[in-house]
Amino acid sequence: MIKKVALLFLLILVMPIINSEIYGHSFTTDESVLYLTLVDKLKAHAKLIEQFILENNYESAIQHSKLLKQIYTKEINDEIQ
């Protein structure tokens, strides 16, 4: 009986960890952190653009396209290449 309760308790603790995303936090400002932040911003705007196009909300899609263009500058493109 105690083994069953312990196993059930362990499953209750472990299942949310298995089924959820794990988020990390970094307090340094090295280039890799800045790059990953840039990539996340670009992905977020790209997803919003796609969503707004599918919803026929072209004005919002255009606004997010302009924001994406402001974030992804020629300098960043040159640095990536």
Buried (B, 14 or more C-beta within 10 A) or exposed (E): EEEEEEEEEEEEEEEEEEEEEEEEEEEEEEEEEEEEEBEEBBEBBEEBBEEBBEEEEEEBBEBBBEBBEEEBEEEEEEEEE
